[in-house]
Amino acid sequence: MEQRNRGLITFSVLGGRVDARVWSAGVVVLASDMYDVYHLSAGFRFGSASAGFSIRSYQFGVPNDRGSGLGLDLGVRWVIHYGGTTLSFAAVSRDIGWTPIRWGAAEILAVDRVAWVNRIAVAVEVPLVRGEWLLEVDGESSSRRPPLQDESGYWAKAGELNISLGTAYSWAGICVRIGVQRYDLLKPGSLFRPTMGLGIAVDDFRLDVALVPSMLGSTYLGSFQVEL
């Protein structure tokens, strides 16, 4: 369960996955007060590279109307090991082609669009005598709707170009993280959102807490994981 913006939005999530030597598959169900999302994903390994896809079903429900849509995500990753240092490159395209959400009202058929988001990230993991450093940099391009015919200044009005920076230090089962989340380079004076987190690992138990600020109020995230 996850609450955002001081309890204004609540999500419940349930998922599972199956791993094999060269492939993985998983299912995730996300439920909220207004909509549900069902994910079916699969990934494949090719030596130091991997690729995957996700099919997503959106189901919206509001008074006197319902909406639905089917989206597609694609992603790739490439990992390079040099001595004890690990360098990773990753790219993902989410809701390719602006996933349409079709509403079936009694007299009107309306169509909304889900933002088409593309992200590229680079991560460097460097081992130290007591722990390790992990530095991650990623950029995001997001457009909330397709361009209109002969539309000028499309990116200035409908697009985003965000950058995130993060670093983490782990030692003896404790990991401390700090970063900056999604700073919009196209909008001068955009909200500067520093983030921080703390993770603790003891044998097969993992506990993690984090703070992510936003315009609607800070979001506090907590999670735990147990491997059986």
HUNORCOR-V279949 format. One record per residue. N is the residue number from 1. RES is the residue in one small letter. OMEGA is omega as a letter, one per 30 degrees, with the letter a starting at -180 (999 if undefined). D_FIRST is the distance of its C-alpha to the first C-alpha in Angstrom with 1 decimal. Layout:
n=N res=RES omega=OMEGA d_first=D_FIRST
n=N res=RES omega=OMEGA d_first=D_FIRST
This chain:
n=1 res=m omega=a d_first=0.0
n=2 res=e omega=l d_first=3.8
n=3 res=q omega=l d_first=6.9
n=4 res=r omega=l d_first=10.2
n=5 res=n omega=l d_first=13.8
n=6 res=r omega=l d_first=13.7
n=7 res=g omega=a d_first=11.3
n=8 res=l omega=a d_first=13.3
n=9 res=i omega=l d_first=10.7
n=10 res=t omega=l d_first=7.2
n=11 res=f omega=l d_first=5.6
n=12 res=s omega=a d_first=4.3
n=13 res=v omega=l d_first=6.1
n=14 res=l omega=a d_first=8.9
n=15 res=g omega=l d_first=11.9
n=16 res=g omega=a d_first=15.2
n=17 res=r omega=l d_first=18.4
n=18 res=v omega=a d_first=22.1
n=19 res=d omega=l d_first=24.3
n=20 res=a omega=a d_first=28.1
n=21 res=r omega=a d_first=30.7
n=22 res=v omega=l d_first=31.0
n=23 res=w omega=l d_first=28.1
n=24 res=s omega=l d_first=24.4
n=25 res=a omega=a d_first=22.4
n=26 res=g omega=l d_first=18.7
n=27 res=v omega=l d_first=16.6
n=28 res=v omega=l d_first=13.1
n=29 res=v omega=l d_first=11.7
n=30 res=l omega=a d_first=9.5
n=31 res=a omega=l d_first=9.4
n=32 res=s omega=a d_first=9.8
n=33 res=d omega=a d_first=12.4
n=34 res=m omega=a d_first=15.2
n=35 res=y omega=l d_first=14.8
n=36 res=d omega=l d_first=13.6
n=37 res=v omega=a d_first=14.4
n=38 res=y omega=a d_first=15.7
n=39 res=h omega=l d_first=16.8
n=40 res=l omega=a d_first=19.7
n=41 res=s omega=l d_first=20.9
n=42 res=a omega=l d_first=23.9
n=43 res=g omega=a d_first=25.6
n=44 res=f omega=a d_first=29.0
n=45 res=r omega=l d_first=30.8
n=46 res=f omega=a d_first=34.3
n=47 res=g omega=l d_first=35.5
n=48 res=s omega=l d_first=34.0
n=49 res=a omega=l d_first=32.5
n=50 res=s omega=l d_first=29.6
n=51 res=a omega=a d_first=28.6
n=52 res=g omega=l d_first=25.9
n=53 res=f omega=l d_first=24.7
n=54 res=s omega=l d_first=21.8
n=55 res=i omega=a d_first=22.3
n=56 res=r omega=l d_first=19.7
n=57 res=s omega=l d_first=19.8
n=58 res=y omega=l d_first=18.7
n=59 res=q omega=a d_first=18.7
n=60 res=f omega=l d_first=19.0
n=61 res=g omega=l d_first=19.9
n=62 res=v omega=a d_first=21.6
n=63 res=p omega=l d_first=24.3
n=64 res=n omega=l d_first=27.3
n=65 res=d omega=l d_first=26.2
n=66 res=r omega=l d_first=24.1
n=67 res=g omega=l d_first=23.7
n=68 res=s omega=l d_first=23.0
n=69 res=g omega=a d_first=23.7
n=70 res=l omega=a d_first=23.9
n=71 res=g omega=a d_first=23.5
n=72 res=l omega=l d_first=24.6
n=73 res=d omega=l d_first=23.7
n=74 res=l omega=l d_first=26.1
n=75 res=g omega=l d_first=26.0
n=76 res=v omega=l d_first=28.4
n=77 res=r omega=l d_first=28.7
n=78 res=w omega=a d_first=31.7
n=79 res=v omega=l d_first=32.0
n=80 res=i omega=l d_first=35.2
n=81 res=h omega=l d_first=36.1
n=82 res=y omega=a d_first=39.0
n=83 res=g omega=l d_first=39.9
n=84 res=g omega=a d_first=36.9
n=85 res=t omega=l d_first=35.3
n=86 res=t omega=l d_first=32.8
n=87 res=l omega=a d_first=32.7
n=88 res=s omega=l d_first=30.1
n=89 res=f omega=l d_first=30.3
n=90 res=a omega=l d_first=27.7
n=91 res=a omega=l d_first=27.6
n=92 res=v omega=l d_first=25.3
n=93 res=s omega=a d_first=25.9
n=94 res=r omega=a d_first=23.0
n=95 res=d omega=a d_first=23.7
n=96 res=i omega=l d_first=27.3
n=97 res=g omega=l d_first=29.7
n=98 res=w omega=a d_first=27.4
n=99 res=t omega=l d_first=25.6
n=100 res=p omega=l d_first=27.0
n=101 res=i omega=a d_first=25.0
n=102 res=r omega=l d_first=27.6
n=103 res=w omega=a d_first=27.6
n=104 res=g omega=l d_first=29.8
n=105 res=a omega=a d_first=31.0
n=106 res=a omega=a d_first=34.0
n=107 res=e omega=a d_first=36.6
n=108 res=i omega=l d_first=34.9
n=109 res=l omega=a d_first=33.2
n=110 res=a omega=l d_first=31.2
n=111 res=v omega=l d_first=29.6
n=112 res=d omega=a d_first=27.0
n=113 res=r omega=l d_first=26.2
n=114 res=v omega=a d_first=23.2
n=115 res=a omega=l d_first=24.1
n=116 res=w omega=a d_first=25.8
n=117 res=v omega=l d_first=24.5
n=118 res=n omega=a d_first=26.5
n=119 res=r omega=l d_first=25.7
n=120 res=i omega=a d_first=28.0
n=121 res=a omega=l d_first=27.2
n=122 res=v omega=l d_first=29.4
n=123 res=a omega=l d_first=28.3
n=124 res=v omega=l d_first=30.8
n=125 res=e omega=a d_first=30.2
n=126 res=v omega=l d_first=33.1
n=127 res=p omega=l d_first=33.6
n=128 res=l omega=a d_first=35.1
n=129 res=v omega=l d_first=37.0
n=130 res=r omega=l d_first=34.0
n=131 res=g omega=a d_first=30.9
n=132 res=e omega=l d_first=30.4
n=133 res=w omega=l d_first=29.8
n=134 res=l omega=l d_first=27.6
n=135 res=l omega=a d_first=28.3
n=136 res=e omega=l d_first=26.5
n=137 res=v omega=l d_first=27.7
n=138 res=d omega=l d_first=26.5
n=139 res=g omega=a d_first=27.7
n=140 res=e omega=l d_first=26.2
n=141 res=s omega=a d_first=28.2
n=142 res=s omega=l d_first=26.5
n=143 res=s omega=a d_first=28.4
n=144 res=r omega=l d_first=26.9
n=145 res=r omega=l d_first=29.8
n=146 res=p omega=l d_first=32.9
n=147 res=p omega=l d_first=36.0
n=148 res=l omega=a d_first=38.5
n=149 res=q omega=l d_first=42.0
n=150 res=d omega=l d_first=44.2
n=151 res=e omega=l d_first=41.4
n=152 res=s omega=l d_first=42.2
n=153 res=g omega=a d_first=39.9
n=154 res=y omega=a d_first=37.0
n=155 res=w omega=l d_first=35.0
n=156 res=a omega=a d_first=35.6
n=157 res=k omega=a d_first=34.2
n=158 res=a omega=a d_first=31.6
n=159 res=g omega=l d_first=30.7
n=160 res=e omega=l d_first=28.8
n=161 res=l omega=a d_first=29.6
n=162 res=n omega=l d_first=27.1
n=163 res=i omega=l d_first=27.4
n=164 res=s omega=l d_first=25.0
n=165 res=l omega=l d_first=26.2
n=166 res=g omega=l d_first=24.7
n=167 res=t omega=a d_first=26.0
n=168 res=a omega=l d_first=24.8
n=169 res=y omega=a d_first=26.9
n=170 res=s omega=a d_first=26.1
n=171 res=w omega=l d_first=28.3
n=172 res=a omega=l d_first=28.3
n=173 res=g omega=l d_first=24.6
n=174 res=i omega=l d_first=23.5
n=175 res=c omega=l d_first=22.5
n=176 res=v omega=a d_first=22.8
n=177 res=r omega=l d_first=22.0
n=178 res=i omega=l d_first=23.2
n=179 res=g omega=l d_first=23.7
n=180 res=v omega=a d_first=24.1
n=181 res=q omega=l d_first=21.7
n=182 res=r omega=l d_first=23.3
n=183 res=y omega=a d_first=26.6
n=184 res=d omega=a d_first=28.4
n=185 res=l omega=a d_first=32.0
n=186 res=l omega=a d_first=33.3
n=187 res=k omega=l d_first=32.7
n=188 res=p omega=a d_first=34.7
n=189 res=g omega=l d_first=33.0
n=190 res=s omega=a d_first=29.4
n=191 res=l omega=l d_first=26.7
n=192 res=f omega=a d_first=26.6
n=193 res=r omega=l d_first=23.1
n=194 res=p omega=l d_first=23.2
n=195 res=t omega=l d_first=20.1
n=196 res=m omega=a d_first=19.8
n=197 res=g omega=l d_first=17.8
n=198 res=l omega=l d_first=18.5
n=199 res=g omega=l d_first=18.0
n=200 res=i omega=l d_first=19.5
n=201 res=a omega=l d_first=20.6
n=202 res=v omega=a d_first=22.5
n=203 res=d omega=a d_first=23.9
n=204 res=d omega=a d_first=21.2
n=205 res=f omega=l d_first=18.3
n=206 res=r omega=l d_first=16.4
n=207 res=l omega=a d_first=14.6
n=208 res=d omega=l d_first=13.7
n=209 res=v omega=a d_first=13.3
n=210 res=a omega=l d_first=14.3
n=211 res=l omega=l d_first=15.6
n=212 res=v omega=l d_first=16.1
n=213 res=p omega=l d_first=18.5
n=214 res=s omega=a d_first=19.1
n=215 res=m omega=a d_first=21.5
n=216 res=l omega=a d_first=19.1
n=217 res=g omega=a d_first=18.1
n=218 res=s omega=l d_first=16.4
n=219 res=t omega=l d_first=12.9
n=220 res=y omega=a d_first=11.7
n=221 res=l omega=l d_first=9.5
n=222 res=g omega=l d_first=9.0
n=223 res=s omega=l d_first=8.8
n=224 res=f omega=a d_first=11.2
n=225 res=q omega=l d_first=13.3
n=226 res=v omega=l d_first=16.1
n=227 res=e omega=a d_first=19.0
n=228 res=l omega=999 d_first=21.0
